[in-house]
Amino acid sequence: MELIPEITLTTDQVHLLGKEQAWHYRILPKEKSDDLFQLYYDSELDPGELQDELEILTGLKVQLHPLPPAHIARLLSTYYLRAQTDLTITRVKGESDAINYLQMLIVEARNLNSSDIHIESYESKCRVRFRIDGMMIERYLLKQEDYPEFINIIKIQANLDIAEKRLPQDGRITFEHDEHQFDIRVSVLPTLFGEKAVLRLLNNDATDIDLNALGFSKFDLDNYIQGVKRPNGILLISGPTGSGKTTTLYATLKELNKNIRNILTIEDPVEYTLEGINQVQLKESIGLGFASALRTFLRQDPDVIMVGEIRDPETANMAIRAALTGHLVLSTIHTNSAWGTVSRLIDMGIPSFLVANTLNTTVAQRLLRLLCPHCKKAEEFDKSQYPKHFKPYEEVNRQYVAKGCEACYYTGYKGRKAVYEVIPIDHELGIEIKQGNTYIQNLLGERGIKTLAENAFNLFRDGMTTLDEIYPLLFNY
């Protein structure tokens, strides 16, 4: 999928027009001299009528340069951002316009660090939303009569069947931008008012992933690195979908990626490519699952094995076997806390003595949205706002709340930060696992290990996030 030429406006150019003028006339500044104002305009508009009106408004001779409607809409949203309530309906007419619009959506999503693009149809409107910092942001509205053809273009680009409108379909687009290539996972789902498409942007470049920049406190990072340096055992990272577990695993693999090690991974999907690591894409349709890959891995003389997720007893048993035979196994699992990993493995049928002997380090993590520094506002804080039964770790008299502005797409939040809970499994904790003890907070406290709730509370105390954002973590503790 090739990229259309991109128009970039400088700050000086943007300042040549007011926001209301740009949106009202659907124009963008190109160049301005003493007596001539060159502008881009929506090619659907009447250029003669528009030119007359703009010359009266500006007092200058106006020269107009046409751009497709979708291109104008995307550039207006980029350079003259407005609140979601001000969104106008975008026309996407014809195959070429639809292809251009899709390309521009992908580029914009990439530039905004969006993880997903949602394109969906309802009874009264069709819309495009981006997931930015974990939150859905409505960016565009589409004409309903243009929607089916736009979905077909997405299907064609993802090598899907445009005639099949009754069943879900999954595909992939390879996209090039700024001399970088990345993959887009496409899912199409039939709904009541048309097909919904979700485009997941996969960042293949792991160059910038660094353990030191993920959000670990120094104490937690030291404990985590000690677990990574151990020659065998299982290191498990827990958390819900979208909590950053995979990013932490890749950062760990980067630390381990030395010429002296043979590293194998089985993933679904392969989100980043790492030179020097043997990465395998899971394909359950032909029998290549996590457990079957692990069996083969053990014949490949590995030092480190990474399994995308332990989600069934067979995979758990194979991971235990790999750890018992002297390998370091990295994986993820779905639990609410770091210690909850223990009971999850036992629920999968792993005997407690094997869990105690193989579990190396267990980690829980969450991604918390950070307040937008441009619009956050300080207010007095009343401790009655805490969840019932929660005992604050220290007194807080002032809080910052989310307000919303153009810089944060009117959400009040900008960027995210990971919080962690890291528990190294030592001999004493191994005994607790064998005995089936679930309450170990006193032992963790003696070791100085902070819970997810404590680390999240510290962000709230320091004015970096809101009580609403950390509330679920406080409620669970």
N, C-alpha and C positions, 0 to 999 in steps of 0.2 A: 504494500500500500504506500504509494508515494505521496509526499506532502506538497500541497500547493504553496506558492510563494507567500510569505508572511509579511504583513505590513506592521511596522513597529513605529509608534509615535514617541517622540521625546517629551520630556516634561514641558519644555517651552512650547511645543506644538499643542499639547493638551490645554495649556493655559490660554490659547488663542480663542477658545470657545467656552461658554458657560455650559454647565451640565444640562440645564433646562432647554437651552437652545439646541444642543446636540441631539437630545432625545426627541424634542418636538418636531424638528425638521429632518431627523434621521440623517445627520451629516457628521463628518469628521474633518478636522483641519489637515490640510496637506502642506500649504506654504502661504505665507502672507508677506506682501511688500507694501510700499507706500500707497500704491493705487490698485493692487490686484490681490484678491483673496481666493486661493485655490482650495477647493473642498472636495472630499469624497461624498457621494450621496447614494441613497438607495435606488437602484436601477428601476424599481417598480414605480417610482414617482415621476411626475411630469417635469422634466428638466427646465422647460421654458418658464412655467409658472413658478417653480421653486427659485430659479435664478432671479426673476423679477422681484420676488418678495425678499430674498436675501440681500439684494443690492440696495433696496430701500432701507432694510434693517441695519446694514453695516456701513452704508455710505461709500462703498468701494465697488469696483467692478469685480464680479464673481465669475470664476471659471469652475465648472463642475466635472468631476471624474467619476464614472459609474462603478459601483461595486454590487455584487449579488446581495440580496436581502439578508441571507443568513450570515454573510461576511460582515455586513454593517452591524447586525445585531450582536454578533460576538465581540466585535471591537468596541462597540458602545458599552457593553457590559464589562469589558476589561478596563477601559480608560475613564468611563463615566459611570461608575458603579452606583446603583440605586437600591433602595430597600425592596424586599420581595413584593410588597404591595404595589409597587410601581411597574411591575413587569408588563411588557407588551408582547403581543402574539407575533411570533416569527413565521414567515412563509418559507417553506422548503419545497419549491416546485421543480420537478424534472430530475432526471438522474444525476446530471452533473452538479446541480445545486445541492442535492442530497449528499453526494460524495464529499463535496467541499465542506458542507455543514458538519458532517461526521468527523472529518479531519480536524476541523477547528475545535469541535467539542473535545476531542482527545488531547489536542495541544493545550487548550485552556485547562483541562483537568490536570494534565501533567504539570503545568506551570503553577497551579494552585495546590500542588501536593495532594490532590484528591485520590482516594483509593478506588472509588467506584463511580460509574456514571449510570444513573437509573433513567430509562426512557419508558414512560408509561401512559396508558390511555384510560380515561374515565368517561362517564356519561356526558359531562359538561365541558371537559377540557383534556388536553394532552400536555404533558409537561416533561421537562428534563431536570433532574436533580443530581447534584454532586454530593458525595460523602467526603466532607472535609473535617479533619480532626475527630472523626467518629460520628459527626452530626450530619444529618441530611439538610442540604441547602438547595432550595428551589432557585434555578437559574434562568430557565426559559419556558415559555409556553409556545406550543405549536398549533397550527391550524389542523383541525381534525381530518379534513379531506387530504392533507399532505402526509398524515401519519403512516398509513399502510405502506406507501412507497418507500418511506424512510426506513421502516423496519425491514423491508425487502433488501434495501441496499446494505444494511448491517448484516443480514443473512448471507448475501453474496460475498461480502468481504470476509466473512468467517467460514465460508465454504459449507453453508447449511442449505437445506432444502426449502426453497421459497414456496413450494406448493403445499408443504406440510404446515397446517395452522392449528391442528388439534392436539399435537403432542409437544412436550418440551424438547428443546434441542440445545446441545452444547457445542461450541466451536472455539476457534482461536484466530486472532489476527496478529500478524507480525507488523510492527509499525516502526518507522524510522523518523527520528527528530533530532536536530542538532548533531548529526553524525553518530547518534546513538540508536541502537536497535533495542526494542523491548516488546514483550508479548502482552496481548490483551485477551483475557479469558471471557468468552461471550456466552451468556445463558439467555435463552428465549423461552418465555413461559406463556401459554395461552391463558387469558383472563376473560372476564365477562364482556369487556368492551374493547377487546383487541389484545394483541400480543405485547407483553412487557419484556424489554431487553435490559439486561444488566451487563455492563462492561467492567471487568475487574482489571485494573492496570497493574501489571507485575513488573517490579523493578529488577531487571536482571543484573544490574551492576551492584556488587557488594563492596566496592572499593571504600566507600565512606562509612561502613559499619564498624564501630569501635566499641569494645566493652566499656571503656572508660567514659564514653559519652552517652550511655544508655539511661543513667539515672541511679545506679547503685551508689549507696553511701560507701565511704571508704571501708568501714567495718564489714559491710555485706559483700563488697567486692573482694576483699581479702579472703573471706570465707568461701566465696564462690570459686576464686582462682585456685584455692587449695584443693577443692573437689575436682576441678578440671585437671590438675596436675597429677592426681592419683592415677596409677596405671590401669586400674580396673574398677568395676562397679557400675551402677546405674545412676546417672544424674538426670533427674526429672524436673521439668518446668511445668507448672500447672497454671490454669487460668482459663477464662471463657474465650470464645472466638473473638478475635480482634484485639487481644490484650498485648500483642507484641511478642508472643512466645517464639515464633519462628525467627524474628529478627535477633533475639537473644541467642538462639541456637547458632545462627550464621556467624554472629560476632565471636562465639566460642570456637567455631570451626576455624575461623581466621587465625585465632590464637594458636590453635593446635596444628595448623597446616605447615608442617615442616617436611623437608625431604626425607627425614628419618622415619616418618610415619606413613602407614597405608590407611587412608581414610575412605570409608564407603558410606553412602547415604541412600536411603529409599524415601522418596518424598511424593506428596500429592497436593499441589503440583510442585515442580522445581521452580521456586520463585527467584532464586539468585544463582548465578553460575560462578563457581570458584575454581580458578586454575589450580591444578594439583590435587583436586579431590574428585573421586569417582562417584558421580551422581546418577541415580537411577530413578526414572519416572514410573510411579505406580500405574499399573494397567490391569485392574481387576477383571476386565472383560475377557482377558486371555489367561487369567490365572496368576498374574504377577501381583500379589498382595504383599503387605508388610511381613507377614509370617513366612511366606514362601521365599521372599527375598532374603530374609534373615538366615534361613537355612543355607542358601547358596553363599551368602557373605562369609559364613563360618569356614567355608572351603577356600576362601580367597585370601587367607593369611592376613586378616585385618588387625590394625592396632586400635582404631577408633571406628565405631559404628554409630551413625545417626539415623533414627527411625522417626519419620514425620510425626506419628502419633501412636500411642498405645491405647487401642480402643476395644480390644477383645481379648479373651483369655489366651487364645493361641499366640497372639503377638506378645503378650505379657510373658508367657512361658518361654518363648524363644529369646526374649530380651534377658530374662533371668539366666537362661542357659549360656548366653554369650558372655554375660558378666562373670559367671562362675568359672568359665574357661579362660579368664585372664584378659578380657577386653573391656575397654571403656565404652559404655553405651550412653548416648544422649538421646533424649526423647521428650515428648510433651504428653500431658494427660489432663483430663478435665476434672478438677476438684476445686473446692472453694478456698482451701488454705494449703500451706506447704505440708503440714502434718496430715492433712486429709488424704494425701497421696498414699500413705501407709494403708489406711482402711480401704481405699479404692483397689489397691493391688490384692489385698486379702479377699475382698469381695469378688475379685476375678478368679479366685481359686488358688492363689499363690500362698503356700504355707508361711506362717509368720516367721519361722526361723530362716527361711530362704530370703524373705524381705529384709530381715535384720542383717543377714550376711552379705547381701549384694547391694542394698541401697546405699549409695555414696553420699549424695547431696540432694535435698529436695527444695524446690524454689516455687514460690507463688508470686505472680506479678499481675499488675493492672496498669492500664493507661488512663491517666487523669488529664482532663482538659485544663489548660492554664488560662487565667484571666487575661483578657486583652489589655496590654499596658496603656493603650490610648484612651480607653473609656471606663476602666474600672473605678469604682467609687467606694470610699471608706464610709462605714456606718458603725454605730454602736452595736455591740453584740450582747444578746441576752442568752444565758446558758440554758434557758428553757427550750431553746430551739434544738438542742441536742436530742438524739433518739432516747426514748425512755430506757432507763437502767444504764445508760452509758455514763461512765465516770471519766471526765476529761483528764488528760495527762498533765495539763497545767492550765492556769487561768488565761482566758482570752477575753479582752474587753472591747476589741475592735475587729471588725471583719470587712473584707472587700466583697462587693457584689458586682455581678455582671450587668452592664447597661446596654451595650450594643452600639456600633458605629460602622462606617464604611470599611474600615480596616479589617474588621472581623466579620463582615457580611451580616451585621446586626444580630449576632449571636451572643456577644459579650465575651467570647473565648477565642484565643488564638494560640495554636500549638498545643502539644501534649507532652507529658513527662511520665515515664514509667516509675512505679513504686514497687519495691520488692520485699519479700520475706525469705531469707535464706537460712536453712537449717542444715548444717553439716551433721551427718549421722556418725557419732562416735560410739565407743563401746557401751557407755552408760545408756545412751538412747537406744542402742540395739537391744539391750536387756528389756527396756520399756516396751519395745515392739513385740518381743517374744512373749511378754506377759500380757499383752493386749491392752495396755494402759492408754487411754485416749487423752487424759488431761496431763500435760507436761509443761504448762506455762511457767511453773516455778523453776524447772530445770532450764528452760529457755532464758528466763530472766536472769538466772545465775550466770549464764554465758554471755549476757549482754545482747541477746538477739531480739531485735525489734519486730513486731508484727506488721502486717500490711496496714492495719488501722493506725498504728503509731506513726509510721512513715507518712501516711496520707495526712494525718492530723498535723504533722510538722509543716506540710505545704500550706494547709489552711492557716495555721498560726502565723506563718511568714507572709501571708497576703498573696500567695501565688495562685490559689484556687478558692472555690467557694465551699460552703458547708453542704450545699446541694450535691456537689460533685463527689464529695467523700462520704456522704450520708450512708449509702449502702454498706460501705466497709465498716463504719462505726456501728451500724445496726447489727452486723454479724458478730461483733466482739462484745 
